[in-house]
Amino acid sequence: MTAVRRLVIDVLKPHDPPLVEFTRRVSDVESVAGVNATLIELDQEVQNVKLTFEGEALAYDPVEERVEQLGATVHSVDQVVCGDSVVEDRPTLQDA
């Protein structure tokens, strides 16, 4: 089976823990080499956050488990990159 190199998930999280602490704690998952957190939307009770994980062989279940331990919910898996290298998105006619 080919390895997952990048995983992008949409997460709904409470304000606590703050985004910096939340990101640090999800980055501690064993298979994660790095994670990027982007705030998408903010309201009085929750934050909608896009998390981009990279690693040599990312394991989804431990990532989801950590997110849930921190009081958040995975709304969707928005991107998965598998194989020997990470393929960057390229603009296509459908993107115009």
Buried (B, 14 or more C-beta within 10 A) or exposed (E): EEBBBBBBBBBBBEBEBEBEEBBEBBBEBEBBEEBEBEEEEEEEEBBBBBBBBBBEEBBBEBBBEBBEEBBBEBEEEEEEBBEEEEEEEEEEEEEE
